[in-house]
């Protein structure tokens, strides 16, 4: 079984970003700027934010950090987002999710300028994705496809099953797989799907993003399937994915590990998205209608 590890792939993507920034930065007289906003003190979010800020520093992106109290008023948070939209030193805005209770996530995401929406979650960017138009794309799905491309998988005509339909991962991933540049045949499954095991057994590629520890078992896959595990779950035994890795090992053609797989790609893709937003902001690339 081939292990589709993300460390070398993530490193390659970061090297590409760093190289482009170094090559273009002198011409436009400044490096990309990313605003990172953390509301509240969720421990997992704090770790994610620190990792993102460290990654920015590694590739030459300047990060602007905003730590806000959990009880901040909705109006104050939206006011900050609008200020960042107008800040010429900032090319990307990252609002760390989930937000504390009492804040309207959608209202906050919609307050971000779509051209600075490096998470790809603004309705305009999601709509452009659905139409097959160029846009900033959600980091985890985009990073997932970068990893598969790195390992030289051709998904054209392949039967791809996506488990999970969240707006962060499952839904945009399904649209990206179905795009004319990839041309996969996509089946999206969820908690109400009937005959799920039978559907999975017909899949060439299975993408897991449901948040259920070790859900996918050997009797749900065919021998030559490729398993892309996007889930990450904290259990008494440590971190694990949505696939039963140990049970599936040797029963499929290839699989991503958890940790050490897709999770590494998400932050690297954030850097790539920030690079793209900077290039657009500085007039180095043109928008597509």
Backbone as a ProteinNet text record, in pm:
[ID]
protein_1_A
[PRIMARY]
XXXXXXXXXXXXXXXXXXXXXXXXXXXXXXXXXXXXXXXXXXXXXXXXXXXXXXXXXXXXXXXXXXXXXXXXXXXXXXXXXXXXXXXXXXXXXXXXXXXXXXXXXXXXXXXXXXXXXXXXXXXXXXXXXXXXXXXXXXXXXXXXXXXXXXXXXXXXXXXXXXXXXXXXXXXXXXXXXXXXXXXXXXXXXXXXXXXXXXXXXXXXXXXXXXXXXXXXXXXXXXXXXXXXXXXXXXXXXXXXXXXXXXXXXXXXXXXXXXXXXXXXXXXXXXXXXXXXXXXXXXXXXXXXX
[TERTIARY]
83.8	0	87.3	55.1	128	72	160.2	119.6	134.2	24.2	23.7	51.5	176.8	211.8	215.3	181.6	171.2	293.9	392.5	506.8	585.6	624.3	703.8	621.3	492.1	404.9	385.3	359.4	343.1	469.9	583.8	712.8	732.2	691.5	705.1	618.2	495.6	405.1	457.7	508.2	562.8	686.2	768.4	887.1	846.5	740.1	689.5	643.3	568.2	518.1	633.9	729.6	845.4	924.1	940.2	1015.6	944.9	812.8	737.4	741.6	729.4	733.2	869	974.6	1109.2	1130.7	1074.9	1094.8	1015	895	805.9	808.1	851.4	843	919.7	1037.1	1118.9	1053.2	978.1	913.5	798.6	724.1	607	636	759.7	808.4	750	678.5	632.3	594.2	592.9	557.2	407.8	350.7	209.3	181.7	61.4	20.2	-104.8	-103.5	-217.8	-262	-386.6	-445.1	-506.6	-465	-515.6	-592.1	-721.2	-807.6	-851	-822.5	-864.1	-956.1	-1078.7	-1176.3	-1191	-1167.7	-1178.3	-1048.5	-1056.1	-935.7	-947	-1012.7	-1021.8	-881.1	-841.8	-703.9	-663.2	-752.1	-719	-699.8	-785.8	-774.2	-644.7	-604.1	-478.6	-360.2	-361.3	-253.5	-253.3	-372.1	-381.8	-328.7	-367.4	-327.4	-176.8	-117.5	28.3	100.2	47.4	108.7	98	-13.8	-32.5	61.3	76.3	165.1	311.1	348.8	484.6	510.1	410.5	423.9	438.9	365.7	378.1	520.6	576.3	712.6	813.1	791	883	889.9	777.1	774.2	784	786	800.1	670.5	565.1	438.7	436.7	398.6	388	251	248.1	119.8	86.1	-39.7	-92.8	-188	-153.7	-228.2	-329.7	-452.2	-558.6	-619.7	-600.6	-657	-771.3	-890.9	-1010.3	-1080.7	-1145.5	-1216.1	-1338.8	-1374.2	-1487.7	-1619.6	-1628.2	-1754.7	-1759.2	-1671.9	-1674.2	-1809.8	-1857.2	-1985.4	-1971.6	-2078	-2079.6	-2041.6	-2094.9	-2070.4	-1923.2	-1857.5	-1715.9	-1629.3	-1663.6	-1587.9	-1604.9	-1725.6	-1750.8	-1682.1	-1679	-1609.6	-1460.9	-1399.7	-1258.6	-1238.3	-1325.9	-1313.7	-1320.3	-1408.7	-1420.9	-1297	-1237.8	-1112.8	-1000.5	-995.8	-892.8	-915.5	-1042	-1071.8	-1007.1	-1001.1	-949.5	-799.5	-738.8	-596.6	-512.6	-434.4	-358	-239.2	-202.1	-91.5	-136.6	-267.8	-323.7	-389.8	-345.4	-398.1	-497.1	-482.3	-569.2	-618.7	-741.7	-801.3	-845.1	-794.1	-830.2	-901.9	-1028.4	-1106.2	-1110.8	-1039.9	-1031.5	-1167.5	-1207.3	-1334.3	-1307.1	-1401.6	-1533.7	-1526.7	-1625.8	-1638.8	-1712.7	-1690.8	-1765.2	-1915.9	-1991.6	-2137.4	-2177.9	-2282.9	-2331.3	-2289.1	-2192.4	-2148.1	-2202.8	-2246.9	-2303.8	-2191.2	-2155	-2041.2	-2062	-2179.1	-2203.6	-2197.4	-2252.8	-2249	-2104.7	-2021.5	-1880.3	-1806.3	-1828.9	-1762.5	-1803.6	-1930.2	-1978.3	-1926.4	-1874.8	-1818.6	-1677.3	-1615.7	-1480	-1485.1	-1397.8	-1385.2	-1354	-1434.4	-1409.3	-1268.6	-1208.6	-1073.2	-967	-1006.4	-915.5	-956.5	-1056	-1112.5	-1027.4	-913.8	-818.9	-867	-977.4	-1038.7	-1137.3	-1170.4	-1260.9	-1402.9	-1448.8	-1580.1	-1685	-1646	-1744.2	-1841.2	-1970.5	-2067.6	-2029.2	-1963.9	-1922.4	-1819.7	-1722.3	-1620.5	-1679.5	-1772.5	-1838.8	-1923.2	-1987.7	-2067.4	-1982.3	-1869.3	-1778.5	-1723.6	-1698	-1653.4	-1759.9	-1886	-1995.2	-2008.5	-1974.3	-1985.2	-1858.3	-1756.4	-1631.7	-1545.7	-1565.5	-1487.6	-1371.9	-1270.4	-1153.3	-1194.1	-1146.4	-1176.7	-1082.7	-1073	-1001.6	-1082.8	-1017.9	-1089.2	-1058.8	-1154.2	-1131.1	-1002.2	-926.7	-789.5	-779.5	-864.4	-850.6	-880.9	-992.1	-1015.6	-907	-864.2	-761	-629.3	-595	-473.6	-480.8	-599.8	-621.8	-592.2	-643.3	-622.4	-477.3	-411.4	-268	-189.7	-223.9	-154.4	-173.6	-295.8	-320.7	-248.9	-242.6	-169.7	-19.9	30.4	172.1	206.8	114.9	136.7	92.8	61.6	33.8	-90	-191.6	-318.4	-400.6	-453.6	-545.7	-686.4	-769.8	-904.1	-1010.6	-970.7	-1068.9	-1146	-1278.5	-1364.7	-1367.8	-1288	-1283.5	-1408	-1447.2	-1562.3	-1516.2	-1552	-1507.9	-1626.6	-1613.5	-1716.9	-1668.4	-1749.2	-1717.8	-1813.5	-1759.8	-1840.7	-1835.7	-1948.1	-1954.6	-1992	-2075.3	-2123	-2111.3	-2012	-1993.6	-1947.4	-1979.5	-1934.8	-1784.7	-1716.8	-1572.3	-1494.7	-1548.9	-1472.2	-1554	-1652.3	-1720.6	-1785.8	-1865	-1938.1	-1843.6	-1748	-1656.2	-1567.1	-1527.1	-1444.6	-1519.2	-1646.7	-1726.1	-1734.6	-1752.2	-1759.8	-1625.2	-1516.5	-1384.1	-1352.5	-1392.4	-1371.2	-1452.6	-1568.4	-1659.2	-1626	-1528	-1490.2	-1436.3	-1449.4	-1407.7	-1258.2	-1180.4	-1036.1	-997.9	-1091.7	-1065	-1153.9	-1282.5	-1376.3	-1394.5	-1396.1	-1428.4	-1580.4	-1621.3	-1762.4	-1783.7	-1866.3	-1871.3	-2005	-1996.4	-2112.3	-2090.1	-2180.2	-2169.9	-2261.4	-2203.9	-2279.7	-2282.7	-2381	-2398.1	-2473.9	-2516.4	-2576.1	-2707.7	-2773.2	-2901.4	-2887	-2764.9	-2742.3	-2773.6	-2850.6	-2882.6	-2777.9	-2756.4	-2661.3	-2522.2	-2478.7	-2351.3	-2233.6	-2231.3	-2120.1	-2108.9	-2221.2	-2220.9	-2170.5	-2210.2	-2162.7	-2011.3	-1961.2	-1816.8	-1738.9	-1797	-1726.9	-1709	-1784.3	-1771.8	-1675	-1621.5	-1541.7	-1396.5	-1340.6	-1197.3	-1123.1	-1186.7	-1132.1	-1240.8	-1206.4	-1300	-1240.2	-1316	-1274.2	-1359.5	-1295.3	-1367.1	-1358.2	-1474.1	-1476.9	-1605.1	-1621.9	-1744.9	-1723.5	-1598.2	-1572.2	-1616.6	-1613.8	-1647.1	-1523.2	-1464.8	-1339.4	-1349.1	-1253.8	-1236.5	-1366.3	-1439.3	-1568.7	-1553.4	-1458.4	-1444.2	-1369.5	-1434.3	-1379.7	-1344.8	-1265.8	-1225	-1340	-1453.1	-1564.7	-1639.7	-1594	-1659.1	-1577.2	-1466.2	-1378.6	-1341.2	-1297.3	-1240.5	-1088.1	-1022.5	-879.1	-793	-835.1	-751.6	-796.9	-875.7	-925.1	-814.7	-829	-741.2	-824	-776.1	-849.9	-784.6	-860.9	-813	-887.9	-818.9	-881.5	-858	-964.5	-956.3	-1000.2	-1063.4	-1111.2	-997.2	-1016.5	-921.1	-1000.7	-980.7	-1060	-968.8	-1002.9	-929.1	-996.9	-924.2	-976.8	-885	-927.5	-844.1	-711.4	-709.9	-588.1	-504	-544.2	-473.7	-551.8	-485.3	-550.4	-572.1	-685.2	-710.6	-802.1	-812.2	-896.5	-1033.4	-1105.1	-1236.7	-1224.5	-1104.7	-1079.3	-1009.7	-1040.8	-973.4	-840.7	-738.9	-611.7	-549.2	-541	-475.1	-550.2	-682.2	-761.6	-754.4	-745.3	-743.5	-604.7	-502	-365.2	-346.2	-303.9	-286.8	-411.6	-524.4	-650.3	-692.2	-610.5	-638.1	-506.8	-517.5	-398	-314.4	-380.9	-310.1	-401.2	-337.8	-417.1	-334.8	-403.4	-337.9	-342.4	-233.6	-233.5	-294.5	-335.5	-380.4	-317.6	-234	-189.8	-83.2	-38.8	69.2	23.7	-105.2	-156.7	-214.1	-347.1	-414.3	-401.8	-395.3	-384.7	-267.7	-156.9	-39.7	-64.7	-152.2	-178.1	-264.3	-347.6	-440.8	-367.6	-268.2	-194.3	-112.2	-51.1	27.8	-59.6	-182.6	-273.6	-317.5	-327.9	-357.7	-249.3	-124	-13.6	-25.8	-62.4	-81.9	-196	-305.7	-418.7	-379.8	-299.4	-253.9	-164.4	-80.7	3	-82.8	-187.5	-274.9	-349.4	-396.4	-467.5	-374.6	-249.6	-148.1	-119.8	-103	-73.8	-188.6	-311	-425.7	-428.2	-408.7	-412.8	-307.4	-190.6	-80.8	-82.8	-186.4	-199.3	-110.2	-59.5	27.9	-51.4	-176.2	-267.9	-401.3	-480.6	-609.7	-723	-834	-951.3	-1015.5	-1083.2	-1155.6	-1304.2	-1372.1	-1516.2	-1596.9
-120.1	0	125.1	219.5	344.9	441.2	496.1	595.8	734.8	804.6	937.9	1041.8	1047.2	1138.4	1282.5	1374.8	1513.8	1598.1	1545.9	1628.9	1678.6	1588.5	1628.7	1712.6	1681.9	1756.6	1898.9	1909.2	2040	2122.1	2057.8	2125.5	2178.3	2100.3	2142.6	2264	2264.8	2377.1	2503.3	2488.8	2605	2660.3	2571.3	2615.3	2696	2651.5	2723.4	2863.6	2872.7	3001.8	3094.1	3042.4	3122.1	3174	3088.6	3126.6	3238.4	3228.3	3332	3465.2	3460.9	3585	3651.6	3571.5	3625.7	3686.6	3622.3	3668.7	3795	3806.7	3917	4031.6	4001.8	4100.7	4228.6	4216.9	4336.3	4427.1	4366.5	4445.4	4530	4477.3	4549.4	4619.1	4605	4679.5	4636.2	4525.5	4474.2	4327.3	4259.1	4117.3	4103.7	3984.8	3964.5	3983.8	4031.2	4049.5	3968.4	3894.5	3813	3852	3892.9	3922.1	3794.8	3758.1	3638.5	3680	3647.4	3691.3	3570.3	3575.1	3469.5	3531	3480	3528.5	3422.8	3462.9	3367.7	3293.4	3191.9	3121.2	2969.8	2926.7	2783.6	2727	2625.3	2574.5	2524.1	2449	2397.1	2510.8	2612	2726.2	2802.3	2812.7	2881.4	2810.8	2677.6	2599.8	2621.4	2613.7	2633	2770.4	2872.3	3008.2	3025	2970.6	2978.8	2910	2794.7	2722.3	2801.8	2868.6	2948.1	3068.4	3133.3	3248.6	3207.3	3092.5	3041.2	3008.5	2948.1	2913.5	3039.1	3145	3272.1	3324.1	3320.5	3370	3291.1	3160.6	3073.7	3108.1	3148.6	3171.8	3318.4	3409.3	3550.3	3628.8	3574.8	3646.9	3717.2	3843.4	3918.4	3894	3843.4	3817.6	3929.4	3968.9	4069.3	3996.7	3994.1	3913	3996.9	3943	4008.8	3906.7	3928.9	3841.9	3917.7	3863.5	3932.8	3850.6	3916.7	3843.6	3770	3661	3579	3654.8	3755.7	3829.1	3955.5	3964.4	4081.3	4092.8	4214.3	4236.1	4208.4	4155.1	4125.1	4247.7	4363.7	4485.5	4524.9	4501.9	4536.2	4446.7	4318.1	4225.1	4259.6	4289.2	4325.2	4458.3	4548.9	4676.4	4653	4560.6	4527.8	4467	4376.2	4312	4415.6	4511.7	4615.5	4704.5	4729.1	4806.4	4731.6	4600.9	4519	4511.8	4515.3	4518.5	4639.1	4751.1	4876.6	4893.3	4805.6	4817.3	4769.3	4858.6	4826.9	4734.2	4716.7	4626.6	4482.3	4461.9	4329	4275.7	4158.9	4095.7	3984.3	3922.3	3812.6	3829.3	3784.5	3790.4	3650.3	3602.5	3471	3487.3	3451.9	3451.7	3308.2	3279.1	3142.4	3093.2	2977	2915.5	2792.1	2752.1	2811.7	2936.4	3025	3142.9	3107.2	3181.5	3157.2	3174.2	3112	3125.4	3271.2	3306.3	3443.9	3526.4	3474.8	3544.5	3474	3550.7	3497	3473.4	3346.8	3313.4	3361.6	3336.7	3375	3525.7	3600.8	3747.1	3797.2	3735.2	3775.8	3738.5	3618	3575.4	3664.3	3704.2	3787.1	3930.3	3968.7	4103	4112.4	3997.9	3996.7	4020.7	4106.4	4129.6	3995.5	3951.3	3821.9	3809.5	3922.3	3919.7	3895.9	3910.9	3885.7	3762.2	3692.9	3576.8	3452.4	3441.5	3333.7	3197.1	3194	3066.2	3018.1	3104.5	3066.1	3037.2	3102.9	3071.1	3178.7	3291.2	3394.9	3340.9	3373.9	3324.8	3353.8	3467.3	3497.9	3396.7	3363.6	3266.9	3126.5	3091.8	2962.5	2954.1	3066.6	3070.5	3059.5	3127.5	3119.1	2977.1	2913	2773.7	2686.1	2706.8	2627.1	2647	2765.6	2797.1	2761.9	2713.9	2678.5	2797.7	2909.9	3031	3040.3	3113.9	3130.9	3204.3	3153.6	3214.7	3157.1	3225.8	3169.6	3051.3	2936.6	2813.3	2767.9	2702.6	2653.8	2573.1	2598.8	2548.6	2396.4	2332.8	2188	2113	2141.3	2073.1	2102.6	2228.6	2263.3	2194.2	2189.3	2120.2	1970.9	1914.5	1772.6	1740.5	1823.9	1799.9	1824.7	1918.4	1939.4	1813.4	1751.6	1629.5	1517.3	1498.2	1392.2	1420.4	1547.4	1583.8	1558.3	1585.9	1562.3	1414.3	1328.3	1184.2	1132.5	1226.5	1199.1	1111.3	1135.4	1066.8	1144.4	1074.6	1132.5	1089.5	1185	1153.5	1157	1185.4	1195.5	1064.3	1074.9	958.2	864.5	891.5	803.1	821.7	713.5	716.3	764.5	887.3	948.6	963.8	909.3	921	1016.7	1119	1216.4	1193.4	1161.9	1142.9	1270.2	1340.9	1468.1	1579.7	1672.7	1780.3	1919.1	1936.4	2066.6	2169.6	2298.4	2403.7	2427.5	2374.4	2392.1	2289.1	2165.8	2058.1	1980.8	1904.8	1810.7	1872.4	1976.3	2037.1	2101.6	2188	2244.5	2139.5	2037.4	1932.2	1861.2	1831.8	1765.1	1850.6	1982	2070.8	2076.9	2077.6	2083.7	1955.1	1842.1	1713.9	1706.5	1770.2	1766.7	1872.7	1959.3	2066.6	2010.1	2086.8	2040.2	2016	2073.4	2050.2	1916	1855.1	1726.7	1616.5	1646.5	1555.6	1421.5	1423.4	1301.2	1281	1157.5	1126.9	1121.6	1213.2	1236.5	1193	1119.1	1085.5	1143.2	1231.2	1288.6	1212.1	1163.3	1086.9	1159.9	1122.7	1188.3	1094.2	1143.7	1057.4	993.6	1049.3	994.8	905.5	886.7	806	658.2	596.8	454.4	371.6	251	157.1	219.5	287.2	358.6	264.9	151.1	57.9	11.2	-14.3	-59.3	51.2	175.1	288.2	302.3	289.3	302.1	190.3	72.3	-41.5	-23.7	67.4	93.5	207.4	271.5	393.2	362.9	442.6	439.6	524	634.9	724	752.8	745.1	779.3	893.9	1003	1120.9	1129.1	1122.1	1117.2	1250.6	1307.4	1433.5	1439	1342	1332.5	1347.3	1338.5	1355.4	1239.8	1117.9	997.7	908.8	889.4	813.6	672.7	639.6	504.4	449	534.5	495.3	396.8	423.4	341.6	212.5	99.4	-32.5	-108.4	-217.6	-293.4	-346.5	-379.5	-434.8	-327.6	-200.6	-90.8	-43.8	-111.3	-64.3	-179.5	-143.2	-244.1	-238.1	-341.6	-357.8	-248.7	-195.8	-96.5	47	67.9	202.3	288	419.5	518.2	591.3	591.9	652.3	783.7	891.7	1024.2	1066.1	1057	1079.2	1223.4	1302.8	1444.2	1466.9	1368	1380.7	1379.7	1448.3	1443.1	1444	1340.2	1320.1	1298.4	1359.3	1337.6	1227.7	1120.6	1007.4	977.2	884	843.3	783.7	732.4	673	774.3	900.5	1003	1044.1	1111.7	1158.3	1043	1044.4	945.9	1008.7	943.3	993.5	928.7	949.5	887.8	746.5	708.1	572.9	490.7	364.1	272.7	233.5	315.4	303.4	165.3	117.7	-10.7	-125.3	-121.5	-227.8	-223.6	-102.6	-86.9	-108.4	-96.1	-109.6	-245.2	-241.2	-363.8	-407.4	-340.5	-375.6	-273.6	-167.5	-66.1	-32.6	38.5	70.7	180.4	280.2	394.4	462.8	532.9	599.5	712.8	819.3	927.5	896	922.5	899.1	1016.8	991.5	1097.2	1069.7	1161.1	1286.3	1260.2	1367.9	1356.7	1351.9	1376.9	1371.3	1504.7	1509.1	1626.9	1747.4	1724.9	1836.7	1928.5	1870.8	1951.6	2035.8	1987.4	2057.7	2182.2	2182.3	2293.3	2425.3	2426.2	2549.8	2590.5	2494.1	2526.6	2588.4	2538.4	2595.7	2735.9	2761.1	2896.6	2993.4	2950.2	3033.7	3058.2	2954.4	2966.9	3063.2	3053.7	3144.3	3289	3308.7	3443.7	3498.7	3414.1	3453.8	3497.9	3421.4	3455	3585.5	3605.5	3729.2	3849.8	3832.3	3939.1	3971.8	3870.2	3891.8	3967.4	3933.9	4004.9	4149.9	4166.9	4299.7	4392.3	4337.2	4417.5	4427.1	4373.5	4383.4	4288.9	4186.2	4089	3985.7	3966.7	3881.8	3954.5	3919.7	3984.9	3893.1	3955.2	3879.5	3816.6	3705.1	3637.2	3660.3	3702.8	3730.1	3599.8
0	0	0	-87	-94.2	10.8	92.7	192.2	130.5	118.6	57.3	165.8	208.7	318.5	268.4	358.6	317.2	343	415.1	453.9	333.5	245.4	129.3	31.5	20.5	-70.8	-19.1	110.7	173.3	158.7	177	164.8	22.8	-76.1	-216	-246.4	-193.4	-216.8	-148.6	-27	43.2	-27	-80.7	-154.5	-277.3	-345.2	-462.3	-422.7	-313.1	-266.5	-230	-155.2	-112.4	-232.3	-331.1	-451.5	-527.2	-540.6	-612.7	-539.8	-407.9	-329.8	-344.1	-337	-350.8	-489.1	-591.5	-728.9	-759.5	-702.3	-736.7	-635.9	-513.2	-406.3	-434.3	-494.6	-521	-624.5	-716.2	-822.2	-768.2	-670.8	-618.6	-485.9	-437.7	-320.7	-186.9	-182.5	-53.4	-66.2	47.2	49.7	78.7	58	90.2	239.1	269	407.7	437.4	547.3	587.5	727.9	741.4	872.3	928.5	1049.1	1114.6	1239.6	1244.2	1353.9	1435.6	1564.4	1656.2	1761.1	1766.2	1863.8	1973.2	2097.5	2207.8	2232.6	2317.3	2361.1	2343.3	2235.9	2208.1	2188.1	2266	2259.9	2121.7	2055.5	1922.2	1823.1	1830.3	1739.6	1764.6	1890	1921.5	1857.6	1862.2	1799.9	1649.6	1587.2	1442.7	1401.9	1476.8	1443.4	1456.3	1562.4	1578	1461.9	1420.8	1308.4	1178.7	1159.9	1038.7	1036	1151.5	1159.1	1138.1	1193	1174.4	1026.8	961.5	819.7	734.6	768.7	695.9	702.1	820.6	839.6	756.1	745	671.1	523	464.7	319.1	280.5	379.4	347.4	344.5	403.3	415.9	551.3	552.8	678.4	739.3	861.5	926.2	1024.2	1023.4	1114.9	1209.9	1338.2	1433.9	1510.3	1520.5	1596.4	1691.7	1822.9	1926.4	1992.5	1982.1	2030.6	2138.5	2234.3	2339.9	2286.8	2354	2309.3	2313.6	2399.8	2414.7	2329	2228	2140.9	2071.8	2055.7	1988.2	1839.3	1783	1639.8	1556.8	1596.1	1519.9	1522.5	1636	1648.5	1559.2	1555.4	1472	1324.2	1282.9	1143	1109.3	1205.2	1184.4	1157.8	1233.5	1211.7	1073	1033.9	903	790.5	805	702.4	697.8	813.8	817.4	746	767.7	703	552.2	509.9	366.2	298.8	372.6	316.8	338.1	416.4	448.1	329.2	271.4	151	177.6	303	336.2	355.9	353.9	379.2	252.7	211.3	89.7	121	237.6	276.3	418	442.3	575.9	614.8	727.3	778.2	911.9	915.8	1039.7	1089.7	1199.2	1248.4	1296.7	1244.7	1284	1367.6	1456	1478	1564.7	1546.3	1629.8	1758.2	1865.4	1990.1	1969.1	2056.1	2049.9	2065	1993.3	1998.4	1878.6	1800.9	1679.5	1556.5	1459.6	1336.7	1235.9	1217.5	1131	989.1	933.4	794.6	774.4	869.3	857.6	859.5	940.8	947.6	819.5	768.2	645.6	528.3	525.9	416.9	425.4	542.3	558	500.9	472	417	266	217.4	73.1	5	-91.5	-157.9	-214.7	-253.4	-309.3	-201.6	-74.8	37.5	117.3	68	137	110.8	182.3	154.6	203.5	276.5	314.1	207.5	112	3.6	48.2	154.5	211.6	187.7	127.3	95.1	-10.2	0.2	-99.2	-243.8	-268.2	-406.1	-455.2	-371	-411	-423.6	-334.3	-344	-471.1	-505.7	-628	-753.1	-754	-869	-882.8	-769.4	-772.8	-837.3	-799.6	-855.7	-1006.1	-1052.8	-1195.5	-1273.3	-1203.9	-1270.7	-1306.2	-1236	-1261.6	-1163.1	-1200.4	-1114.3	-986.7	-873	-743.9	-639.7	-526.5	-412.8	-360.8	-344.8	-312.1	-170.8	-106.5	29.8	39.8	147	156.6	161.7	239.8	255.3	125.2	56.4	-71.7	-175.3	-184	-281.7	-248.9	-120.2	-79.6	-105.4	-90	-117.8	-263.9	-353.7	-496	-536.2	-469	-495.4	-460.1	-348.3	-306.1	-407.9	-455.5	-553.4	-684.4	-722.8	-844.5	-826.5	-707.7	-677.5	-695	-654.1	-669	-806.7	-896	-1037.5	-1059.1	-981	-1004.5	-1106.4	-1203.2	-1301.1	-1263.4	-1225.3	-1175.7	-1285.2	-1408	-1516.6	-1532.1	-1523.2	-1538.8	-1420.1	-1318.1	-1202.2	-1115.4	-1051	-961.6	-824.6	-790.2	-664.7	-569.6	-451.4	-348.8	-241.4	-212.6	-108.7	7.5	123.6	242.9	325.6	332.1	402.3	307.1	353.1	264.1	328.2	415.2	480	378	402	309	315.2	417.3	429.1	348.8	341.2	278.4	174.9	220.2	131.6	9.6	31.4	-81.3	-183.2	-140	-240.7	-304.6	-230.1	-288.4	-400.4	-378.9	-481.9	-608.1	-590.6	-705.9	-779.5	-705	-767.5	-843.1	-788.8	-857	-985.6	-984.6	-1098.8	-1203.5	-1173.1	-1264.2	-1395.4	-1501.4	-1634.7	-1643.8	-1552.1	-1553.3	-1490.4	-1417	-1352	-1408.5	-1425.2	-1492.3	-1421.7	-1288.8	-1215.2	-1213.7	-1189.1	-1168	-1017.8	-965.9	-821.4	-761.3	-651.4	-569.6	-430.8	-386.2	-252.1	-157.6	-48.5	49.4	183.6	265.6	395.2	488.4	602.7	705.3	661.7	561.3	515	391.6	343.8	223.6	251	162.1	174.6	98.8	146.3	83.2	71.2	178.2	174.5	148.8	215.3	198.3	53.5	-10.6	-149.5	-242.3	-214.4	-294.8	-281.8	-159.8	-136	-205.2	-209.4	-271.2	-421.8	-481.4	-625	-654.9	-550.1	-568.4	-601.3	-692.7	-719.1	-615.3	-575.8	-474.4	-371	-244	-137.3	-56.7	-45.6	29.7	156.1	271.1	398.5	470.8	504	578.6	661.1	751.9	829.9	980.1	1025.8	1167.2	1254	1199.6	1275.6	1281.6	1397.9	1407.6	1349.1	1261.7	1206.9	1146.3	1077.3	1019.7	903.9	815	693.9	725.6	696.4	727.8	598.8	610.8	491.7	407.9	469.9	391.5	312.3	321.4	250.5	130.3	100.4	-7.1	-99.6	-221.2	-309.3	-300.1	-343.4	-320.9	-384.5	-499.7	-568	-541	-436.7	-405.3	-343.5	-361.5	-298.7	-192.9	-68.8	41.6	81	72.5	110.2	236.8	348.7	479	523.2	520	555.8	700	758.7	895.8	996.1	1106.3	1217.1	1347	1426.7	1547.9	1666.8	1778.2	1903.2	1983.1	2007.8	2082.6	2200.9	2283.7	2397.9	2352	2228.5	2173	2094.7	2094.3	2017.9	1894.1	1803	1680.6	1583.5	1516.7	1411.1	1307.5	1192.4	1085.5	1084.4	973.8	955.5	898.5	856.6	807	915.2	921	1014.1	949.2	972.5	900	916.3	1038.1	1063.1	996.1	1003.4	942.2	790.1	734.6	588.4	528.4	610.1	561.7	493.5	368.2	291.1	216.8	242.9	176.4	70.6	54.2	-48	-118.5	-231.2	-309	-244.5	-186.4	-127.8	-27.3	68.5	171.2	234.8	272.7	346.7	495.8	567.6	711.8	787.5	910.7	1002.8	1138.6	1188.7	1124.4	1018.2	954	855.8	711.8	688.3	551.7	506.9	492.1	438.3	531	661.4	754.9	724.1	681.3	646.5	521.6	434.4	309.1	328.9	432.3	451.2	472.4	562	588.1	466.4	398.6	279.6	170.9	157.8	58.6	98.9	228.7	275.8	229.1	235.8	188.1	38.1	-36	-181.3	-212.2	-137.2	-158.3	-128.4	-22.6	11.2	-99.1	-154.1	-267.8	-385.3	-416.4	-529.1	-503.7	-380	-346.3	-359	-317.1	-327.5	-473.8	-555.9	-697.5	-765.8	-729	-785.8	-735.7	-605.6	-543.6	-603.7	-636.5	-688.4	-842	-903.6	-1049.2	-1127	-1059.8	-1127.3	-1205.6	-1168.3	-1243.8	-1253.7	-1352.5	-1374.3	-1329.8	-1288.2	-1246.9	-1369.2	-1346.7	-1453.3	-1434.3	-1536.8	-1526.4	-1531.2
[MASK]
+++++++++++++++++++++++++++++++++++++++++++++++++++++++++++++++++++++++++++++++++++++++++++++++++++++++++++++++++++++++++++++++++++++++++++++++++++++++++++++++++++++++++++++++++++++++++++++++++++++++++++++++++++++++++++++++++++++++++++++++++++++++++++++++++++++++++++++++++++++++++++++++++

